[in-house]
Amino acid sequence: MNSWLLLLGLFFLAACGPSMKLTVPERFREQATMQHVSGAHKNKMSFANYSTSRIKRGMQIKYPGWGKLFFLDNLVLNQFGISKAETVENEKARFRFSISDGSNTVQVFGAELEVEKRHEYSVLNSKSILNGIGIVQQYEYVFSAKISGDTAQAGRNWEVLMTNLYDRKITKDTNPFGLFKQEDSGLATNGTDTIFIKPLSIKKTEMSNGKSGKLPWKVLSGYELSTAGGVIGILDLVDHNIWYYNELDSTEKLNISAISTALLARQVNNAKW
């Protein structure tokens, strides 16, 4: 179901020709500097005085899992020419790279895991377009990354954890056409300091005729990085930009750069939009 609606959304974008833009709050914009990332979603990135090594990736694995068999349900449904099945899809990916600001270098190791369970309904002996359309029952996405410097770089070791979890039964979601949010959130910590990572979404767009329009649903467009003291950075997934709060020192900027490039280097999550 989610895949079908995603295709519908992509058709809407192509037909209307909208221009999506992440809106950076004016107050933060006045106190921040933007850097455009070249090579985002590819195998090497660079921006300002930062550059990554070539991103080395492990095998991206996508495979089906075991689903529940609905013997009793199908005894009834088959009488009406309908069949019910459960499908489980798993996907994993890993990567590693280094990023340098010209003076210091840190290593980044990332891993993704996604599991989606759907109930699919088919019309027996029919080629109906409704065949294979499923209702998501559970969804789990986990991204973790380790950012480490050499022994001379105190406080440079960070752990990043991002999750997106959905369970139709637990949330009591009765809308069969409902969508789980394509947004993950989490944090990065070195054991002492913590950076909170919050998803940013857009729904309004600029149409090809200059007028504003609305997407069928919100689209993940970036992440806000903040501490207890406030926002320190913004990652723009649409235009591939990183915004840095001007008061950050070189160590803090390198940390944000490592976290941001790790998020841009993902394959499983970034394939969603």
Disulfide bonds with the S-S distance in Angstrom:
none
